[in-house]
């Protein structure tokens, strides 16, 4: 699993094309967990920085897709970890609001019930359900910004003291291009555009994505250009 330091004490880990983030303060916090099987790489990285997986206190989920929640069960077996996610991405066993209708139908097929647990976190799996607007005691105050569109409960996490925003899959970065989330795997594209406006209002200077490299230059300017390009 590749790693890079974003700012002091904040690390991006990448495995299987998906990013997760480690915030190393008095305790350790993860933002997303990557695909199933990622716990081994996460544990190895935490050991490299002289910490222990037993220090992971919380996992914050940007959205309820398999490539972001995949290692939650593995990590929870290692430690008693608080799982934090937005309530709009959670549901009972027979629904999966973070996926498009076709996938939801598949996950209701009886013989797929066993693997369904790999694809979604359910209400009972989450310790703290977010509504948006909460300020988490991380990085001098980490604000939960509801940014629906990719999924109903997608969130961004913004640390004003560092001008740093974790955007999950609410945005894409492909090479040098900043893009809206992929339509094929998103639930509401007009909402996705409105969510970009929320991000731009906060004038972030660093954007960290669910996939791809972080953006350190002209982040706010490029958010405004994306809004203009999409007719708003």
Backbone torsions as a table, in degrees:
resi	resn	phi	psi	omega
1	UNK	NA	122.9	-179.0
2	UNK	-76.5	149.7	179.6
3	UNK	-134.7	154.0	171.3
4	UNK	-152.7	146.7	178.5
5	UNK	-88.8	127.5	-180.0
6	UNK	-84.4	-57.8	168.7
7	UNK	-135.6	175.3	-178.6
8	UNK	-56.7	122.2	177.2
9	UNK	83.4	4.3	177.4
10	UNK	-124.8	123.4	-173.0
11	UNK	-125.6	140.1	171.0
12	UNK	-100.1	127.9	173.2
13	UNK	-111.7	139.2	-177.1
14	UNK	-129.8	125.9	175.8
15	UNK	-147.0	134.6	-178.9
16	UNK	62.0	27.0	178.4
17	UNK	81.0	4.7	-177.8
18	UNK	-118.9	140.0	179.8
19	UNK	-98.9	148.5	164.5
20	UNK	-136.6	167.2	-173.5
21	UNK	-131.7	141.8	177.3
22	UNK	-114.2	124.1	173.5
23	UNK	-104.8	114.1	-175.7
24	UNK	-103.5	94.7	173.5
25	UNK	-116.6	-145.6	178.2
26	UNK	-56.9	-40.9	170.3
27	UNK	-113.4	171.6	177.5
28	UNK	-102.8	138.1	175.5
29	UNK	-126.4	137.6	173.8
30	UNK	-105.8	142.6	166.7
31	UNK	-108.6	109.1	-173.6
32	UNK	67.4	170.1	-175.2
33	UNK	-135.0	-0.4	-177.7
34	UNK	76.8	-168.0	-177.0
35	UNK	-73.9	162.9	170.8
36	UNK	-52.7	139.2	-177.9
37	UNK	94.5	-5.1	-176.3
38	UNK	-75.5	-13.3	-174.4
39	UNK	-61.1	-32.6	-179.8
40	UNK	-63.6	-45.5	178.5
41	UNK	-67.4	-37.4	177.7
42	UNK	-63.1	-46.8	-179.6
43	UNK	-62.4	-40.3	-179.9
44	UNK	-64.1	-42.0	179.1
45	UNK	-64.8	-45.7	-179.1
46	UNK	-59.8	-38.3	176.1
47	UNK	-64.5	-38.7	-178.6
48	UNK	-63.0	-31.9	180.0
49	UNK	-91.5	13.3	174.0
50	UNK	78.8	22.7	179.6
51	UNK	-119.4	-179.8	-176.0
52	UNK	-129.6	148.6	177.9
53	UNK	-62.3	-23.0	177.0
54	UNK	-65.8	-14.4	178.9
55	UNK	-86.0	-6.5	177.1
56	UNK	-70.6	116.9	-179.0
57	UNK	-100.3	-31.9	-174.6
58	UNK	-144.4	150.5	168.8
59	UNK	-124.9	121.5	177.8
60	UNK	-101.3	127.3	-176.9
61	UNK	-101.4	123.2	178.6
62	UNK	-74.2	-30.4	175.2
63	UNK	-169.1	158.1	-165.1
64	UNK	-94.9	64.4	175.3
65	UNK	-117.7	152.0	-171.9
66	UNK	-56.6	-34.6	-177.0
67	UNK	-78.2	-2.3	178.1
68	UNK	-117.5	-21.3	180.0
69	UNK	-113.0	3.3	-167.3
70	UNK	-59.3	-34.4	-176.7
71	UNK	-95.7	5.6	-179.6
72	UNK	-56.4	-50.8	-178.8
73	UNK	-59.8	-39.0	-179.3
74	UNK	-63.9	-45.1	-177.8
75	UNK	-68.9	-36.1	179.5
76	UNK	-68.6	-23.1	174.7
77	UNK	-72.5	-22.5	-178.9
78	UNK	-86.8	-23.9	-171.9
79	UNK	-160.2	159.5	175.2
80	UNK	-84.5	96.1	-170.6
81	UNK	-111.7	137.6	175.4
82	UNK	-80.7	125.5	178.8
83	UNK	-102.0	128.5	-173.7
84	UNK	-122.6	127.1	-179.9
85	UNK	-154.8	159.7	178.3
86	UNK	-74.8	139.8	-174.2
87	UNK	-64.0	-26.3	-176.1
88	UNK	-73.2	-13.0	176.3
89	UNK	-96.0	1.4	-174.5
90	UNK	-110.4	151.3	178.1
91	UNK	-163.0	-179.2	176.8
92	UNK	-78.8	-172.0	-171.2
93	UNK	-62.7	-32.4	-172.3
94	UNK	-89.5	0.5	179.7
95	UNK	-134.4	158.3	179.1
96	UNK	-147.4	79.2	-170.4
97	UNK	-62.8	-18.0	-178.7
98	UNK	-78.5	-9.6	178.9
99	UNK	-108.5	154.9	175.9
100	UNK	-66.6	163.6	-170.2
101	UNK	-57.3	-38.8	-178.7
102	UNK	-61.7	-41.7	178.4
103	UNK	-69.2	-38.7	178.3
104	UNK	-59.7	-40.2	178.5
105	UNK	-63.8	-41.8	179.4
106	UNK	-62.1	-40.9	-176.6
107	UNK	-70.8	-12.2	175.7
108	UNK	-90.1	-9.5	177.7
109	UNK	-64.6	135.5	-169.5
110	UNK	-57.6	-45.5	-174.3
111	UNK	-71.5	-9.7	176.9
112	UNK	-94.8	-1.2	-177.0
113	UNK	-57.5	-36.9	-178.7
114	UNK	-64.9	-40.1	-178.0
115	UNK	-84.4	-12.6	-179.1
116	UNK	-55.9	-34.3	-178.9
117	UNK	-62.4	-22.0	177.0
118	UNK	-75.5	-25.7	-171.0
119	UNK	-90.0	-29.9	-173.7
120	UNK	-142.5	145.9	164.3
121	UNK	-85.5	138.3	176.6
122	UNK	-103.7	168.9	-175.8
123	UNK	-52.0	-42.8	-176.7
124	UNK	-67.8	-16.8	-178.4
125	UNK	-82.3	-12.6	-169.2
126	UNK	-105.8	132.9	-179.1
127	UNK	-82.9	-34.4	-176.8
128	UNK	-135.8	118.8	177.7
129	UNK	-95.3	125.1	-178.7
130	UNK	-88.6	150.7	172.0
131	UNK	-113.9	-19.8	-175.8
132	UNK	108.2	141.9	-179.1
133	UNK	95.0	-11.7	177.4
134	UNK	-64.5	150.2	173.4
135	UNK	-115.7	111.3	-178.8
136	UNK	-85.8	145.4	-174.7
137	UNK	-81.9	67.1	179.4
138	UNK	-139.8	145.0	173.7
139	UNK	53.1	36.2	179.9
140	UNK	76.8	12.1	-178.0
141	UNK	118.9	106.6	-177.1
142	UNK	-112.0	111.6	-173.0
143	UNK	-87.0	132.8	176.9
144	UNK	-87.2	117.2	-178.6
145	UNK	-110.5	113.3	175.5
146	UNK	-66.8	125.5	-179.0
147	UNK	-133.7	66.1	-178.4
148	UNK	-65.5	161.0	179.2
149	UNK	140.8	-59.7	173.1
150	UNK	-65.6	-46.8	168.1
151	UNK	-137.8	162.9	179.8
152	UNK	-61.5	-30.8	-177.1
153	UNK	-109.8	22.5	176.4
154	UNK	-60.9	139.8	176.0
155	UNK	-129.3	153.3	164.0
156	UNK	-110.0	155.4	-179.8
157	UNK	-124.2	122.7	-171.7
158	UNK	-122.3	126.6	176.7
159	UNK	-106.1	95.6	-175.6
160	UNK	-58.6	-34.5	-176.9
161	UNK	-66.9	-18.4	177.7
162	UNK	-115.0	-2.2	-175.5
163	UNK	53.7	36.5	-172.7
164	UNK	-112.6	130.3	-179.4
165	UNK	-128.8	128.2	171.7
166	UNK	-94.6	120.2	-170.6
167	UNK	-108.2	-0.9	-177.4
168	UNK	55.6	-130.7	176.8
169	UNK	-106.5	17.6	176.2
170	UNK	-67.6	-17.8	172.9
171	UNK	-137.5	158.0	172.1
172	UNK	-119.0	147.4	167.1
173	UNK	-122.5	114.4	176.7
174	UNK	-114.4	111.2	-172.5
175	UNK	53.7	-114.7	-177.8
176	UNK	-99.8	1.9	-175.3
177	UNK	-94.4	137.5	171.7
178	UNK	-99.5	126.3	-171.6
179	UNK	-133.6	159.8	169.5
180	UNK	-66.8	164.0	176.1
181	UNK	-61.8	154.8	-178.4
182	UNK	-63.0	127.0	-177.3
183	UNK	-60.4	-37.5	-174.4
184	UNK	-62.1	-27.5	-177.2
185	UNK	-118.3	21.1	178.9
186	UNK	-116.1	157.0	-174.2
187	UNK	-97.8	-22.3	-175.2
188	UNK	-160.2	98.2	-175.8
189	UNK	-69.7	-38.6	174.3
190	UNK	-58.0	-39.6	175.5
191	UNK	-63.9	-36.3	-180.0
192	UNK	-61.9	-39.8	178.5
193	UNK	-66.3	-43.3	177.4
194	UNK	-60.3	-35.4	179.4
195	UNK	-66.9	-34.7	176.3
196	UNK	-62.8	-36.4	177.0
197	UNK	-61.6	-40.2	177.0
198	UNK	-60.6	-43.4	179.8
199	UNK	-61.8	-44.8	-176.5
200	UNK	-63.4	-34.3	-179.9
201	UNK	-61.2	-23.5	-177.5
202	UNK	-90.2	-5.3	176.9
203	UNK	49.6	53.8	177.8
204	UNK	-68.6	154.2	177.5
205	UNK	-110.3	-18.6	177.8
206	UNK	-130.0	128.8	176.1
207	UNK	-116.3	131.1	176.2
208	UNK	-115.8	129.3	-169.5
209	UNK	-107.9	161.4	172.7
210	UNK	-69.9	-21.9	179.4
211	UNK	-144.5	136.0	176.5
212	UNK	96.1	179.3	-175.4
213	UNK	-78.8	151.5	174.7
214	UNK	-67.3	158.9	179.8
215	UNK	-111.1	118.7	-177.2
216	UNK	-107.4	-11.3	-173.6
217	UNK	-123.6	133.7	173.1
218	UNK	56.6	34.6	-176.6
219	UNK	-60.7	-48.3	-177.8
220	UNK	-65.8	-43.7	178.9
221	UNK	-58.7	-39.6	-177.9
222	UNK	-75.4	-29.9	172.0
223	UNK	-63.3	-44.6	179.4
224	UNK	-62.6	-40.4	179.4
225	UNK	-65.0	-37.5	179.0
226	UNK	-65.2	-41.0	178.2
227	UNK	-62.8	-45.2	-179.6
228	UNK	-63.9	-39.5	-179.4
229	UNK	-64.2	-27.5	-178.4
230	UNK	-100.7	21.6	167.7
231	UNK	76.5	28.6	179.9
232	UNK	-126.9	NA	NA
